[in-house]
Amino acid sequence: MALVEISIIPVGTSTTSMGDYIADAVRVLEKAGVKYELSAMGTLFEGTPREVFSLARKVHEAAFRRGAQRVVTRIVIDDRRDKQVTMRSKVAAVKRRLKSGRS
């Protein structure tokens, strides 16, 4: 399972607001049926490496379909092959350490 953090910045638009562009990006993820989490600064989603690369391209293209003249997309991919991880399992591991006082 690959975990992805993606953030798009549409440039060359008529407004400084990005909410409509982000909503379009999230619709791409919803249509694909992948698990995702929206945050104030980006969106996390998970899937197979093949899925996440394809979806990252579709999210990027969504801003152009809305009319952006330029799009800057930042992508971070965590592709762990030694064991299965998910967004939920990574957060749970940190919370366990916080609770136990382990560092």
VMD Tcl script that builds the backbone (N, CA, C; Angstrom):
set m [mol new atoms 309]
animate dup $m
set s [atomselect $m all]
$s set {name element resname resid chain x y z} {
  {N N MET 1 A 0.851 -1.173 0.000}
  {CA C MET 1 A 0.000 0.000 0.000}
  {C C MET 1 A 0.893 1.232 0.000}
  {N N ALA 2 A 0.633 2.137 -0.885}
  {CA C ALA 2 A 1.360 3.404 -0.933}
  {C C ALA 2 A 0.483 4.500 -0.340}
  {N N LEU 3 A 1.097 5.356 0.431}
  {CA C LEU 3 A 0.409 6.507 1.017}
  {C C LEU 3 A 0.902 7.751 0.306}
  {N N VAL 4 A -0.013 8.660 0.002}
  {CA C VAL 4 A 0.325 9.859 -0.756}
  {C C VAL 4 A -0.199 11.092 -0.043}
  {N N GLU 5 A 0.640 12.113 0.005}
  {CA C GLU 5 A 0.204 13.439 0.417}
  {C C GLU 5 A 0.324 14.306 -0.826}
  {N N ILE 6 A -0.781 14.943 -1.205}
  {CA C ILE 6 A -0.775 15.751 -2.417}
  {C C ILE 6 A -1.378 17.114 -2.121}
  {N N SER 7 A -0.811 18.116 -2.754}
  {CA C SER 7 A -1.324 19.466 -2.623}
  {C C SER 7 A -1.179 20.150 -3.973}
  {N N ILE 8 A -2.270 20.745 -4.438}
  {CA C ILE 8 A -2.238 21.433 -5.728}
  {C C ILE 8 A -2.385 22.932 -5.517}
  {N N ILE 9 A -1.684 23.676 -6.342}
  {CA C ILE 9 A -1.747 25.136 -6.289}
  {C C ILE 9 A -2.040 25.625 -7.706}
  {N N PRO 10 A -3.294 26.001 -7.958}
  {CA C PRO 10 A -3.623 26.530 -9.280}
  {C C PRO 10 A -3.123 27.966 -9.404}
  {N N VAL 11 A -2.498 28.274 -10.519}
  {CA C VAL 11 A -1.951 29.600 -10.765}
  {C C VAL 11 A -2.581 30.131 -12.056}
  {N N GLY 12 A -2.732 31.429 -12.148}
  {CA C GLY 12 A -3.321 31.995 -13.353}
  {C C GLY 12 A -4.828 31.879 -13.351}
  {N N THR 13 A -5.414 32.061 -12.176}
  {CA C THR 13 A -6.867 32.015 -12.055}
  {C C THR 13 A -7.385 33.420 -11.755}
  {N N SER 14 A -8.673 33.576 -11.778}
  {CA C SER 14 A -9.269 34.893 -11.551}
  {C C SER 14 A -9.480 35.205 -10.072}
  {N N THR 15 A -9.098 34.279 -9.182}
  {CA C THR 15 A -9.341 34.467 -7.757}
  {C C THR 15 A -8.187 33.892 -6.936}
  {N N THR 16 A -8.058 34.357 -5.715}
  {CA C THR 16 A -7.056 33.783 -4.819}
  {C C THR 16 A -7.600 32.560 -4.088}
  {N N SER 17 A -8.890 32.334 -4.159}
  {CA C SER 17 A -9.511 31.181 -3.514}
  {C C SER 17 A -9.158 29.895 -4.258}
  {N N MET 18 A -8.905 28.827 -3.499}
  {CA C MET 18 A -8.576 27.542 -4.114}
  {C C MET 18 A -9.607 26.463 -3.807}
  {N N GLY 19 A -10.635 26.790 -3.034}
  {CA C GLY 19 A -11.598 25.796 -2.577}
  {C C GLY 19 A -12.263 25.004 -3.681}
  {N N ASP 20 A -12.662 25.662 -4.768}
  {CA C ASP 20 A -13.309 24.939 -5.867}
  {C C ASP 20 A -12.349 23.963 -6.535}
  {N N TYR 21 A -11.090 24.349 -6.638}
  {CA C TYR 21 A -10.083 23.476 -7.242}
  {C C TYR 21 A -9.827 22.253 -6.359}
  {N N ILE 22 A -9.778 22.488 -5.058}
  {CA C ILE 22 A -9.559 21.384 -4.121}
  {C C ILE 22 A -10.761 20.443 -4.142}
  {N N ALA 23 A -11.962 21.006 -4.184}
  {CA C ALA 23 A -13.161 20.165 -4.255}
  {C C ALA 23 A -13.130 19.279 -5.499}
  {N N ASP 24 A -12.706 19.830 -6.630}
  {CA C ASP 24 A -12.590 19.027 -7.854}
  {C C ASP 24 A -11.594 17.890 -7.665}
  {N N ALA 25 A -10.485 18.176 -6.995}
  {CA C ALA 25 A -9.469 17.152 -6.748}
  {C C ALA 25 A -10.028 16.039 -5.856}
  {N N VAL 26 A -10.755 16.424 -4.826}
  {CA C VAL 26 A -11.339 15.432 -3.919}
  {C C VAL 26 A -12.391 14.595 -4.648}
  {N N ARG 27 A -13.127 15.204 -5.546}
  {CA C ARG 27 A -14.111 14.436 -6.336}
  {C C ARG 27 A -13.430 13.339 -7.152}
  {N N VAL 28 A -12.238 13.612 -7.643}
  {CA C VAL 28 A -11.470 12.594 -8.379}
  {C C VAL 28 A -11.214 11.396 -7.464}
  {N N LEU 29 A -10.802 11.664 -6.227}
  {CA C LEU 29 A -10.523 10.592 -5.272}
  {C C LEU 29 A -11.796 9.853 -4.886}
  {N N GLU 30 A -12.873 10.594 -4.678}
  {CA C GLU 30 A -14.150 9.959 -4.327}
  {C C GLU 30 A -14.633 9.045 -5.453}
  {N N LYS 31 A -14.523 9.523 -6.673}
  {CA C LYS 31 A -14.945 8.724 -7.823}
  {C C LYS 31 A -14.140 7.434 -7.922}
  {N N ALA 32 A -12.859 7.512 -7.572}
  {CA C ALA 32 A -11.984 6.341 -7.621}
  {C C ALA 32 A -12.256 5.374 -6.474}
  {N N GLY 33 A -12.917 5.859 -5.433}
  {CA C GLY 33 A -13.240 5.003 -4.301}
  {C C GLY 33 A -12.089 4.709 -3.362}
  {N N VAL 34 A -11.066 5.562 -3.368}
  {CA C VAL 34 A -9.933 5.339 -2.465}
  {C C VAL 34 A -10.182 6.016 -1.126}
  {N N LYS 35 A -9.497 5.525 -0.104}
  {CA C LYS 35 A -9.566 6.171 1.199}
  {C C LYS 35 A -8.742 7.447 1.131}
  {N N TYR 36 A -9.289 8.540 1.672}
  {CA C TYR 36 A -8.548 9.794 1.673}
  {C C TYR 36 A -8.884 10.576 2.930}
  {N N GLU 37 A -8.014 11.508 3.257}
  {CA C GLU 37 A -8.224 12.432 4.375}
  {C C GLU 37 A -7.850 13.821 3.890}
  {N N LEU 38 A -8.764 14.737 4.044}
  {CA C LEU 38 A -8.551 16.124 3.658}
  {C C LEU 38 A -8.039 16.898 4.863}
  {N N SER 39 A -7.004 17.697 4.666}
  {CA C SER 39 A -6.522 18.568 5.737}
  {C C SER 39 A -6.491 20.001 5.216}
  {N N ALA 40 A -6.152 20.916 6.067}
  {CA C ALA 40 A -6.118 22.321 5.674}
  {C C ALA 40 A -5.012 22.623 4.668}
  {N N MET 41 A -3.989 21.779 4.601}
  {CA C MET 41 A -2.836 22.057 3.754}
  {C C MET 41 A -2.579 21.022 2.664}
  {N N GLY 42 A -3.416 20.016 2.573}
  {CA C GLY 42 A -3.216 18.976 1.565}
  {C C GLY 42 A -4.199 17.850 1.764}
  {N N THR 43 A -4.043 16.835 0.964}
  {CA C THR 43 A -4.915 15.670 1.026}
  {C C THR 43 A -4.059 14.420 1.035}
  {N N LEU 44 A -4.417 13.468 1.888}
  {CA C LEU 44 A -3.751 12.172 1.956}
  {C C LEU 44 A -4.655 11.145 1.311}
  {N N PHE 45 A -4.075 10.203 0.584}
  {CA C PHE 45 A -4.849 9.065 0.106}
  {C C PHE 45 A -3.941 7.866 -0.015}
  {N N GLU 46 A -4.547 6.682 -0.159}
  {CA C GLU 46 A -3.768 5.455 -0.191}
  {C C GLU 46 A -4.274 4.531 -1.289}
  {N N GLY 47 A -3.367 3.695 -1.765}
  {CA C GLY 47 A -3.705 2.721 -2.792}
  {C C GLY 47 A -2.453 2.007 -3.257}
  {N N THR 48 A -2.586 1.206 -4.282}
  {CA C THR 48 A -1.414 0.545 -4.848}
  {C C THR 48 A -0.560 1.602 -5.542}
  {N N PRO 49 A 0.724 1.336 -5.727}
  {CA C PRO 49 A 1.558 2.315 -6.436}
  {C C PRO 49 A 0.972 2.702 -7.796}
  {N N ARG 50 A 0.476 1.756 -8.537}
  {CA C ARG 50 A -0.111 2.050 -9.845}
  {C C ARG 50 A -1.309 3.008 -9.700}
  {N N GLU 51 A -2.173 2.722 -8.717}
  {CA C GLU 51 A -3.349 3.569 -8.496}
  {C C GLU 51 A -2.965 4.993 -8.109}
  {N N VAL 52 A -2.007 5.116 -7.170}
  {CA C VAL 52 A -1.711 6.452 -6.654}
  {C C VAL 52 A -1.036 7.337 -7.699}
  {N N PHE 53 A -0.199 6.756 -8.539}
  {CA C PHE 53 A 0.417 7.568 -9.593}
  {C C PHE 53 A -0.638 8.028 -10.594}
  {N N SER 54 A -1.544 7.146 -10.950}
  {CA C SER 54 A -2.617 7.501 -11.878}
  {C C SER 54 A -3.529 8.572 -11.279}
  {N N LEU 55 A -3.881 8.410 -10.010}
  {CA C LEU 55 A -4.754 9.386 -9.360}
  {C C LEU 55 A -4.071 10.737 -9.172}
  {N N ALA 56 A -2.786 10.733 -8.873}
  {CA C ALA 56 A -2.062 12.001 -8.733}
  {C C ALA 56 A -2.130 12.789 -10.035}
  {N N ARG 57 A -1.988 12.103 -11.159}
  {CA C ARG 57 A -2.094 12.775 -12.459}
  {C C ARG 57 A -3.501 13.324 -12.658}
  {N N LYS 58 A -4.514 12.553 -12.319}
  {CA C LYS 58 A -5.896 12.999 -12.492}
  {C C LYS 58 A -6.224 14.190 -11.597}
  {N N VAL 59 A -5.714 14.176 -10.370}
  {CA C VAL 59 A -5.920 15.310 -9.455}
  {C C VAL 59 A -5.266 16.559 -10.036}
  {N N HIS 60 A -4.055 16.416 -10.535}
  {CA C HIS 60 A -3.327 17.526 -11.147}
  {C C HIS 60 A -4.112 18.083 -12.342}
  {N N GLU 61 A -4.594 17.214 -13.186}
  {CA C GLU 61 A -5.326 17.633 -14.390}
  {C C GLU 61 A -6.666 18.287 -14.067}
  {N N ALA 62 A -7.259 17.942 -12.938}
  {CA C ALA 62 A -8.563 18.512 -12.568}
  {C C ALA 62 A -8.503 20.043 -12.482}
  {N N ALA 63 A -7.390 20.573 -12.013}
  {CA C ALA 63 A -7.261 22.030 -11.905}
  {C C ALA 63 A -7.214 22.684 -13.284}
  {N N PHE 64 A -6.606 22.031 -14.239}
  {CA C PHE 64 A -6.595 22.561 -15.607}
  {C C PHE 64 A -7.996 22.525 -16.212}
  {N N ARG 65 A -8.728 21.456 -15.919}
  {CA C ARG 65 A -10.102 21.370 -16.449}
  {C C ARG 65 A -10.972 22.504 -15.915}
  {N N ARG 66 A -10.667 22.982 -14.711}
  {CA C ARG 66 A -11.435 24.082 -14.130}
  {C C ARG 66 A -10.986 25.422 -14.714}
  {N N GLY 67 A -9.857 25.453 -15.397}
  {CA C GLY 67 A -9.444 26.689 -16.051}
  {C C GLY 67 A -8.132 27.289 -15.601}
  {N N ALA 68 A -7.442 26.632 -14.658}
  {CA C ALA 68 A -6.137 27.156 -14.245}
  {C C ALA 68 A -5.193 27.153 -15.447}
  {N N GLN 69 A -4.361 28.166 -15.524}
  {CA C GLN 69 A -3.392 28.270 -16.616}
  {C C GLN 69 A -2.063 27.594 -16.266}
  {N N ARG 70 A -1.864 27.387 -14.968}
  {CA C ARG 70 A -0.646 26.753 -14.476}
  {C C ARG 70 A -0.999 26.050 -13.178}
  {N N VAL 71 A -0.413 24.881 -12.942}
  {CA C VAL 71 A -0.698 24.139 -11.713}
  {C C VAL 71 A 0.612 23.617 -11.135}
  {N N VAL 72 A 0.835 23.937 -9.880}
  {CA C VAL 72 A 1.984 23.414 -9.151}
  {C C VAL 72 A 1.444 22.333 -8.223}
  {N N THR 73 A 1.955 21.120 -8.359}
  {CA C THR 73 A 1.496 20.001 -7.540}
  {C C THR 73 A 2.667 19.441 -6.765}
  {N N ARG 74 A 2.483 19.327 -5.456}
  {CA C ARG 74 A 3.504 18.743 -4.584}
  {C C ARG 74 A 2.997 17.378 -4.159}
  {N N ILE 75 A 3.832 16.360 -4.365}
  {CA C ILE 75 A 3.448 14.990 -4.046}
  {C C ILE 75 A 4.531 14.349 -3.190}
  {N N VAL 76 A 4.106 13.723 -2.098}
  {CA C VAL 76 A 5.000 12.925 -1.269}
  {C C VAL 76 A 4.407 11.520 -1.243}
  {N N ILE 77 A 5.212 10.517 -1.592}
  {CA C ILE 77 A 4.735 9.134 -1.623}
  {C C ILE 77 A 5.553 8.302 -0.648}
  {N N ASP 78 A 4.857 7.592 0.220}
  {CA C ASP 78 A 5.476 6.645 1.150}
  {C C ASP 78 A 5.049 5.258 0.688}
  {N N ASP 79 A 5.955 4.545 0.054}
  {CA C ASP 79 A 5.662 3.231 -0.509}
  {C C ASP 79 A 6.486 2.205 0.250}
  {N N ARG 80 A 5.901 1.628 1.269}
  {CA C ARG 80 A 6.610 0.673 2.119}
  {C C ARG 80 A 6.320 -0.737 1.636}
  {N N ARG 81 A 7.372 -1.528 1.433}
  {CA C ARG 81 A 7.199 -2.867 0.871}
  {C C ARG 81 A 7.445 -3.989 1.886}
  {N N ASP 82 A 7.986 -3.663 3.063}
  {CA C ASP 82 A 8.286 -4.729 4.027}
  {C C ASP 82 A 7.091 -5.125 4.876}
  {N N LYS 83 A 6.078 -4.247 4.968}
  {CA C LYS 83 A 4.855 -4.598 5.679}
  {C C LYS 83 A 3.727 -3.694 5.205}
  {N N GLN 84 A 2.522 -4.141 5.429}
  {CA C GLN 84 A 1.341 -3.391 5.004}
  {C C GLN 84 A 1.086 -2.237 5.978}
  {N N VAL 85 A 0.981 -1.025 5.453}
  {CA C VAL 85 A 0.643 0.131 6.285}
  {C C VAL 85 A -0.503 0.892 5.625}
  {N N THR 86 A -1.223 1.599 6.458}
  {CA C THR 86 A -2.308 2.455 5.981}
  {C C THR 86 A -2.182 3.796 6.684}
  {N N MET 87 A -2.963 4.773 6.245}
  {CA C MET 87 A -2.965 6.065 6.929}
  {C C MET 87 A -3.306 5.858 8.403}
  {N N ARG 88 A -4.306 5.039 8.644}
  {CA C ARG 88 A -4.771 4.789 10.013}
  {C C ARG 88 A -3.708 4.088 10.851}
  {N N SER 89 A -3.026 3.092 10.270}
  {CA C SER 89 A -2.038 2.349 11.060}
  {C C SER 89 A -0.832 3.213 11.427}
  {N N LYS 90 A -0.447 4.125 10.538}
  {CA C LYS 90 A 0.696 4.997 10.844}
  {C C LYS 90 A 0.371 5.958 11.991}
  {N N VAL 91 A -0.826 6.508 11.983}
  {CA C VAL 91 A -1.244 7.414 13.058}
  {C C VAL 91 A -1.375 6.633 14.365}
  {N N ALA 92 A -1.948 5.447 14.297}
  {CA C ALA 92 A -2.122 4.623 15.496}
  {C C ALA 92 A -0.775 4.281 16.124}
  {N N ALA 93 A 0.242 4.010 15.312}
  {CA C ALA 93 A 1.570 3.675 15.836}
  {C C ALA 93 A 2.153 4.839 16.630}
  {N N VAL 94 A 1.978 6.048 16.144}
  {CA C VAL 94 A 2.487 7.218 16.867}
  {C C VAL 94 A 1.691 7.435 18.152}
  {N N LYS 95 A 0.380 7.274 18.090}
  {CA C LYS 95 A -0.454 7.460 19.289}
  {C C LYS 95 A -0.099 6.444 20.366}
  {N N ARG 96 A 0.209 5.197 19.962}
  {CA C ARG 96 A 0.638 4.189 20.944}
  {C C ARG 96 A 1.918 4.630 21.633}
  {N N ARG 97 A 2.850 5.172 20.873}
  {CA C ARG 97 A 4.104 5.624 21.456}
  {C C ARG 97 A 3.886 6.810 22.400}
  {N N LEU 98 A 2.997 7.706 22.038}
  {CA C LEU 98 A 2.688 8.834 22.904}
  {C C LEU 98 A 2.076 8.352 24.222}
  {N N LYS 99 A 1.177 7.414 24.117}
  {CA C LYS 99 A 0.493 6.895 25.297}
  {C C LYS 99 A 1.450 6.154 26.222}
  {N N SER 100 A 2.391 5.411 25.640}
  {CA C SER 100 A 3.313 4.615 26.442}
  {C C SER 100 A 4.509 5.416 26.955}
  {N N GLY 101 A 4.684 6.617 26.402}
  {CA C GLY 101 A 5.847 7.415 26.794}
  {C C GLY 101 A 7.123 7.006 26.077}
  {N N ARG 102 A 7.010 6.051 25.145}
  {CA C ARG 102 A 8.160 5.598 24.357}
  {C C ARG 102 A 8.566 6.674 23.378}
  {N N SER 103 A 9.846 6.708 23.092}
  {CA C SER 103 A 10.301 7.621 22.042}
  {C C SER 103 A 11.028 6.875 20.963}
}
mol reanalyze $m
mol bondsrecalc $m
mol representation Tube
mol addrep $m
